[in-house]
Amino acid sequence: MLKGKTLLITGASRGIGLAIGLRAARDGCNVSILAKTTIPHPQLPGTIYTAAKEIEEAGGKALPIPCDIRDESQIQKAVALTVEKFGGIDICINNASAIWLKGTEETSMKRYDLLNQINTRGTYAVSQACLPHLINSAKLNRNPHILNLSPPLNLNPKWFKNYVAYTISKYGMSLCVLGHSEEFRQYGIAVNALWPRTGIATAAISFIGGKEAVNSCRKVDIMSDSAYVILNRDSKKCTGNFFIDDEVLRSEGVVDFSKYAVVPGAPLMTDAFIDDEEDNNNKNTRSKL
């Protein structure tokens, strides 16, 4: 149970971040919502204020904070406001992310910098700002966690060749898991990654790929349910993992995933950085050479 815990979540005005906040709110959590969206976007629904309303209606307490995680001063202010409001921070969820699935010729240095400022640097900066409060949470035996929404470190070249800048930035988030899990182990702070096996039906996916792409996805609930499982595990033992959503739930006895499908029975789109059967066969072949 997460009752009484305080979660700080970046990019939580919509999508997966909001879903994780709502799942925690059902336990009676405090949820600090950090995002840039304060007025409705013409194509992407939700603001930090609509998200806060949903979280409170779900049973939690919400604190919406306008924050651009590229700006260290804004992060520090958001963390301070969270601690002032709720007394501390027990869980840091690095969900905010920029996506750009283009090759090198189509990626300006401004775009490259944006990806890395939000994904890698933003994750590092938010974790760093939360660290003193997570250490205090550990001293109080409150089971502190950092959870990054980032992929397993898969060095298959296919995940680099089409969008190397994006891959570098997302793997930067995952390298934070690799390093911080060992660095923070001494405090009893868990640091893990969570990634979906399939596409997840978010407004961003709809915007990029349209209805057809959404119909081959799973709902955000599979990510929030698996995050909830991870955040309830012992922070002293469950750290340094690169979790895949359905594997987490399968370990808890879930065998039927049809309820998570946008269109039950429809073929599912495998997400980026997840190798398919052909990739695995190629790996096995290479290992025998």
Buried (B, 14 or more C-beta within 10 A) or exposed (E): EBEBBBBBBBBBBBBBBBBBBBBBBBBBBBBBBBBBBEEEBEEBBBBBBBBBEBBEEBBBBBBBBBBBBBBBEBBEBBBEBBBEBBEBBBBBBBBBBBBBEBEEEEBEEEBBBBBBBBBBBBBBBBBBBBBEBBBBBBEEEBBBBBBBBBBBBBEBEEBBEEBBBBBBBBBBBBBBBBEBBEEBBEBBBBBBBBBBBBBBBBBBBBEEBEEEBBBBBBBBBBBBBBBBBBBBBEBBEBBBBBBBBBEBBEEEEBEEBEEBBBEEEEEBBBBBBBBEEEBEEEEEEEEEE
